[in-house]
Amino acid sequence: MVSAETFKTGATELVRAPAGKEREMLDKYSLESNNIVIDIRISAIEDEPVPIYSVSIANISSTTRIVLEKIRQEFVSKMNIEDLQSFEQADNIQLIKQEFRTEIRRLVTKYFPKTDEKTINMLVNYLLEENLGLGKIDILLKDPRLEEVIINSHKEPVWVYHRRFGWLKTNIVIPTEARIRHFATIIARDVGKEITNLNPLMDAHLLSGDRVNATLLPISSFGNTITIRKFAEDPWTITKFLAEGTISYEAAALVWLAIQNEMSVLIAGGTGSGKTSMLNVVSNFFPPNQRVLSIEDTRELTLPKNLHWVPLETRLPNPEGKGGVTMLDLLVNSLRMRPDRIIVGEIRRKEEAEVLLEAMHTGHSVYATLHANDADEAVTRLTNPPIDIPKAMIGSLSLILVQNRNRRTGKRRTFQVAEITPTGDPRVLMRYNPRTDAVEEIAQSEHIYARISLFTGMSTEDIRFDLQQKVRILRWLAKSRIDNVDDIGLKLARYYLGDLQLD
């Protein structure tokens, strides 16, 4: 959607050349969208505290852009204000967009008469994205290496969070607060919501899975804001975690052992530490002959296709306060769906924790996340308000994984692997050593080994041998660069069938 004001003034954000001299070129790569080639350059710049993420359109010259601006102005002159306003209010937005596309295409053909069909389509798509969408923000959303795209105000550049380099400034600046507000409005309308002076906060997720939060002045003092957390189209897997050094082979093998033996796991950590990513990683170890249910506020998990998986999502109530579906509603309902494994995005309330722990006691394996910085803090959070469950009930948990992100370096690491004693106390088995950048064993398991031995008859030596075999398989997967979530699912399915062949 687009406003008459946007058509009149143009939607192109300002793209500034980085001020200062480039000290080091950190990375360079290209993206392609609708035949538009986008060059990305990440550089360390003198007098800049963080690297600069620079965007440039490779296959559209400055001269061509001047002609495209002329086309845009001629298009606006041919469309009356009623046509433009009807675009904002129309129920059939796609039909209106198609009408606009036809007219823009006619103008492009007029000004570029000898251009081939592929280039014409590319130029039409460029004009449509610049004027009917989010402009350069759409480019950022197409970079799979980015996790967050953030607009703080029109006075500073757009920020991004890069998987490898952490927080970066871009060379993109939104020219006015009105433009930022316009972007928030069109995002809201696309998902059936609204953001106004009376309702200046918005939390929504797009059809693509990207999560969006927006705030308006004066709630956000410096300007209108938009925060977009991108949905991971290429999800984290165990082999990617191993390659990044996020977790050690031995720790991953222990987690695999616990999951194979249907033990429940809690993943703790601070904001942005990789809790949901680790939740996605541990799901790589689920056997294919069991039914898995996931419950999230916004769907972020991507499990292997060969799993028997049913994803469920909560729903906010409508403006009249009706139709809402809560996490607790889905949890209670999920127990009637004959699940073997239940995944919960995040534990926040006492009722949710009680249902989860009851599910563990009735034979279901449960996997969930919790905001806590270490294993002791995780137990403290569970046993004190607002969650406030009896400590004795925590004994049904088997393992706590604690994720941590170093805000200075951007590295995410598994900080602790702790087993839970029958009394509900955490006992740390492995801990991250920042000096060696490695997850190191500090104690041998007692309670996990004892539970496995009780239900399988395996001796301690048998369990240790099984762990060694799992380490061997993980090393083979990593060496073979099998890092796609579906490929890993197929390999582990062969493992559970007993016929996985290592090359």
Secondary structure, DSSP 8 states (H G I E B T S, - for coil): ---HHHHHH----EE---SS-EEEEEEEEEEEETTEEEEEEEEEETT-SS-EEEEEETTS-HHHHHHHHHHHHHHHHHS-HHHHHHHHH-S-HHHHHHHHHHHHHHHHHHHSTT--HHHHHHHHHHHHHHHHS-THHHHHHT-TTEEEEEE--TTS--EEEETTTEEEEESEE---HHHHHHHHHHHHHHTT----SSS-EEEEE-TTS-EEEEE-TTTSTTS-EEEEE---SS---HHHHHHHTSS-HHHHHHHHHHHHTT--EEEEE-TTSSHHHHHHHHGGG--TTSEEEEEESS------TTSEEEEEE-B---TTS-S-B-HHHHHHHHTTS--SEEEES---SHHHHHHHHHHHHTT-EEEEEEE-SSHHHHHHHHHSTTT---GGGGGG--EEEEEEE-TTT--EEEEEEEEE-TTS-EEEEEEEETTTTEEEE-S--SHHHHHHHHHH---HHHHHHHHHHHHHHHHHHHHTT---HHHHHHHHHHHHHT-----
